[in-house]
Structure formats: structure tokens, C-alpha cells
Amino acid sequence: MDTLDILKQALGELGLSNNEIQCYLTSYRIGKSSIGEIARQLRMDRSSAYLAFERLKDEGLIEEDVTHSVKKVWAYPPQEIAFRLRSKIRILRKRFDDIESTLPLLLAEYSEYEAKPVLRFFSGKHGLKQITDDVLEHARGEVLLLSNQREERRVFSHLEHRNFIRERMLKNISIRVLVPDTPESHELQKEDVKCFRQTRIIHGQMHPFSSEVYMYGDRVAMVSFKNDIIGFIVHSSDFATTQRWMFEELWNTYV
């Protein structure tokens, strides 16, 4: 990439207009000159050039010399752009930290006033990853899961399964799981303590369901593995409340 292209992109990140960027780059290239000369080189009308240089002056990116009859201007060196980008990064980082620290409250307020449920469909392994990422991002301390371990293990690799557990535990998200009565389910239950998980087995039922249902925050995700991998996420506090109630009724049945 050309060095001027790098400067052009950096100036764009600072929110400068195309005219302002072109005026800065021309001044950077030719050095101290009048605004009229720069406007002629750019074939830009003088009023637009003067407006551009006023903005550049406000941003602290040009210097001017008014000791002569014709005002001369010149661009500050690229260190000044680097300094402003660094300042912008600090400001954005602070804004990000503020949003992230208040995200549970913001989401709670958002869900209270949501106008209607949002339904999103996914397919394939990439879609499956998007769903599990959504679970980890939007769970509020706990995930409820209906899971058929026999079916799940045909789709999730051992590494993917362990990575999900690791990320969940790093985020301090517990999980309660209801599973059919299969050998795979009993294996899962043996590792509950170290995986920050509670598993209850639906005894005597090997195939009551083959899909998975995740309940987390104000969302419900369902994934089917039967033929192709397909799934959907419903973002609705009413729908999530209903599904949670059904889960709790089943959970309390298999104590």
C-alpha cells in the first residue's frame, strides 16, 4: 500500500471529509503554500478549500503563517495523525468498557421495551458456531439445556465441546442440562463438578428428543442434527419465560 494511501485511510478514521483529506495530502506533498495554489492543484473551488483548511486547523493538522501578504499553510507531520489516532483509541476503549460494564442493565432495559420477537435462522457448522457464540455472549449467569448427547457427539467434535465448556466457565456461566437415558449422558454427568454443571437424566427414556434447546437470557435457541444442521434463535422475553417454565417443570420431576 502506498504511504499516502495509509495517510488517507488514517485521516478518514479521524472523520475528515474527502476535501479535507485531499487538502491535507496536497499540503503534505508540496509543503508550505497558499490555499489558492493548493485549490488550483486539486481543481477545487477556493471557498471549498478554505472551508477544508478551517477544519484541518481546528483539528490541529495544519499550521499557517500570516506574516506575509498571502497566508501560507503547511501540513503537520504524520506523528500528529498518530497522536490523534491514539487519543481516539483511548476514547473508544473507554466507551467500550463503559458499555460492557453496564451491558446486563442495558440488555434488561432493552428487553423490557422490545416491540416484537426476533427470529434468526442458521445452518451448517458455521451456523452452529454462531448459535453457540450467541449463547456465550448473551447468557446471564446460567444456561438451561435440553441435550441429546448421542446426537450431539455426531456433530460437535471433542475439541469443540471442551472449548465451549472452557469459554462458559471463563465467563462464570453455569449450566443445567436435561438429557435422555443413554451411556453418553451418564458419562457427561460424571464430569459435572469440574465443569460447573448440573446434569439430570430422564430415566427410562432413551429418545424423548433428538434436537437441542438452549435457554439463556431472553433468548431460546434450538438446533436439529437429524439430517442437515439447522437451527434458530428466538429473541423474546415472553417466549424465553415460557420455555424456562417448561424446563423447570421437567427439572423438578427428575430430582
C-alpha positions in Angstrom: 0.0 0.0 0.0 1.3 3.5 -0.9 2.3 5.7 2.0 -0.1 8.4 1.0 -2.9 5.8 0.9 -2.0 4.9 4.5 -2.3 8.5 5.5 -5.6 8.8 3.6 -7.1 5.9 5.4 -5.9 7.3 8.8 -7.4 10.7 8.1 -10.7 9.0 7.2 -10.7 7.2 10.5 -10.4 10.7 12.2 -13.7 11.7 10.5 -12.3 14.1 7.8 -14.2 14.6 4.6 -12.7 13.9 1.2 -12.0 17.6 0.5 -10.2 17.9 3.9 -8.2 14.7 3.2 -7.2 15.9 -0.3 -6.2 19.3 1.0 -4.1 17.8 3.8 -2.3 15.3 1.4 -1.5 18.0 -1.2 -0.1 20.3 1.5 1.8 17.3 2.9 3.3 16.7 -0.5 4.2 20.2 -1.7 5.0 21.9 1.6 4.3 25.5 2.6 2.0 27.0 0.0 -1.1 29.3 -0.3 -4.6 27.8 -0.1 -5.2 29.2 -3.6 -2.3 27.2 -5.0 -3.5 24.0 -3.3 -7.0 24.6 -4.6 -5.7 25.1 -8.2 -3.7 21.8 -8.0 -6.8 20.0 -6.8 -9.1 21.8 -9.2 -11.2 22.7 -6.2 -13.1 26.0 -5.8 -11.4 28.3 -3.3 -14.3 28.5 -0.9 -14.4 24.7 -0.5 -10.6 24.7 0.0 -10.8 27.4 2.7 -13.6 25.5 4.5 -11.4 22.4 4.4 -8.4 24.2 5.8 -10.5 25.7 8.6 -11.5 22.2 9.7 -7.9 21.0 9.4 -6.8 23.9 11.5 -9.5 23.1 14.1 -8.2 19.5 14.2 -4.6 20.7 14.7 -3.4 19.1 11.5 -2.1 22.2 9.7 0.0 25.3 10.6 -0.4 28.7 9.0 1.8 31.7 8.5 0.0 35.0 8.3 3.1 37.2 8.5 3.1 37.7 4.7 0.5 39.3 2.5 -0.6 35.9 1.3 -1.3 33.4 4.0 0.7 30.2 3.7 -0.2 26.8 5.2 1.5 23.5 5.6 0.6 20.1 7.0 1.8 18.9 10.3 4.0 15.8 10.2 2.4 12.3 10.4 3.2 12.0 14.1 0.3 14.3 14.7 -2.1 11.9 13.0 -0.6 9.0 15.0 -1.2 11.1 18.2 -4.8 11.8 17.3 -5.5 8.1 16.4 -4.0 7.1 19.7 -6.3 9.5 21.5 -9.3 8.2 19.6 -8.4 4.6 20.5 -8.3 5.6 24.2 -11.7 7.3 24.0 -13.2 4.3 22.1 -11.7 1.9 24.6 -13.3 3.9 27.5 -16.7 3.9 25.7 -16.4 0.1 25.1 -15.5 -0.5 28.7 -18.5 1.6 29.8 -20.9 -0.3 27.6 -19.5 -3.7 28.6 -19.7 -2.9 32.3 -23.3 -1.9 32.1 -24.4 -4.5 29.5 -26.6 -6.6 31.8 -28.6 -3.5 32.8 -28.7 -2.2 29.2 -30.0 -5.6 27.9 -32.6 -5.8 30.7 -33.9 -2.3 29.8 -33.8 -3.2 26.1 -35.8 -6.5 26.5 -38.4 -4.7 28.6 -39.3 -2.5 25.7 -38.7 -4.7 22.7 -41.6 -4.3 20.2 -41.7 -7.9 18.9 -39.8 -11.1 18.9 -36.8 -11.5 16.6 -36.3 -14.8 14.8 -32.9 -15.7 13.2 -32.2 -18.9 11.2 -28.8 -20.7 10.9 -27.5 -23.7 9.0 -24.4 -25.9 8.7 -21.3 -26.0 11.0 -20.8 -22.3 10.7 -24.4 -21.6 11.7 -23.9 -23.9 14.7 -20.8 -21.9 15.8 -22.8 -18.7 15.5 -25.5 -20.1 17.8 -23.1 -21.3 20.5 -21.3 -18.0 20.3 -24.6 -16.2 20.9 -25.3 -18.4 23.9 -21.9 -17.5 25.4 -22.4 -13.8 24.6 -26.0 -13.3 25.9 -26.3 -15.8 28.8 -26.9 -14.1 32.1 -25.1 -16.3 34.6 -26.9 -19.6 33.6 -27.8 -21.6 30.6 -30.6 -24.2 30.6 -30.2 -27.0 28.1 -32.1 -30.0 26.7 -29.5 -32.1 25.1 -29.3 -35.5 23.4 -25.6 -36.4 23.9 -25.7 -39.2 21.4 -26.9 -36.9 18.6 -24.7 -34.0 19.7 -21.5 -36.1 19.6 -22.1 -36.8 16.0 -21.8 -33.1 15.2 -19.6 -31.5 17.9 -16.0 -32.6 18.0 -14.4 -33.4 21.3 -12.3 -30.2 21.0 -15.4 -28.1 20.2 -17.2 -29.5 23.2 -14.3 -28.8 25.5 -13.8 -25.3 24.1 -17.5 -24.4 24.8 -17.1 -25.6 28.4 -13.9 -23.6 28.8 -15.4 -20.4 27.4 -18.5 -20.8 29.5 -16.5 -21.3 32.7 -14.3 -18.4 31.9 -17.4 -16.2 31.7 -18.6 -17.7 35.0 -21.8 -19.2 33.3 -23.2 -22.3 35.0 -25.4 -24.7 33.1 -28.2 -27.1 33.9 -28.8 -30.0 31.5 -31.6 -32.4 31.0 -30.6 -35.5 28.9 -32.1 -38.8 27.8 -31.0 -42.0 29.5 -28.0 -43.0 27.3 -24.4 -44.1 28.2 -23.2 -40.8 26.8 -25.4 -38.9 29.3 -24.0 -40.8 32.2 -20.5 -40.0 31.0 -21.5 -36.3 30.9 -22.9 -36.4 34.4 -19.7 -37.8 35.9 -17.8 -34.6 35.0 -20.4 -32.2 36.3 -18.5 -30.8 39.3 -15.4 -29.9 37.4 -17.4 -28.4 34.5 -19.6 -26.1 36.6 -22.7 -28.1 35.5 -25.7 -30.0 36.9 -27.0 -32.8 34.8 -30.2 -34.7 35.4 -31.1 -37.8 33.4 -34.6 -38.5 32.2 -34.6 -42.2 33.4 -36.0 -44.8 31.2 -36.2 -42.5 28.2 -33.6 -43.0 25.6 -35.1 -41.0 22.7 -37.6 -38.4 24.0 -35.9 -35.8 21.8 -33.0 -35.6 19.4 -32.6 -31.8 19.0 -31.0 -29.4 21.5 -32.7 -26.4 23.1 -30.7 -23.7 24.8 -32.5 -21.2 27.1 -30.3 -18.2 28.1 -31.1 -14.6 28.9 -34.1 -13.5 27.0 -33.4 -16.0 24.1 -34.1 -19.5 23.1 -32.0 -21.4 20.5 -33.0 -24.8 19.0 -30.6 -26.9 16.9 -31.5 -30.0 14.9 -28.9 -32.6 13.9 -31.2 -35.1 12.2 -30.2 -34.5 8.6 -28.5 -31.2 7.9 -27.6 -29.0 10.8 -30.3 -26.3 11.1 -31.2 -24.0 14.0 -32.8 -20.8 15.0 -32.7 -18.3 17.8 -35.8 -16.5 19.1 -35.1 -13.3 20.9 -38.2 -12.8 23.0 -38.5 -12.4 26.8 -42.1 -13.9 26.7 -41.0 -16.9 24.7 -37.9 -17.4 26.9 -40.0 -17.3 30.1 -42.4 -19.9 28.8 -39.6 -22.3 27.8 -37.9 -21.8 31.1 -41.1 -22.7 33.0 -41.4 -25.9 30.9 -37.7 -26.7 31.7 -38.1 -26.2 35.4 -41.2 -28.4 35.5 -39.2 -31.2 33.9 -36.1 -30.5 36.0 -38.1 -30.8 39.2 -39.6 -34.1 38.0 -36.3 -35.8 37.7 -34.7 -34.9 41.0 
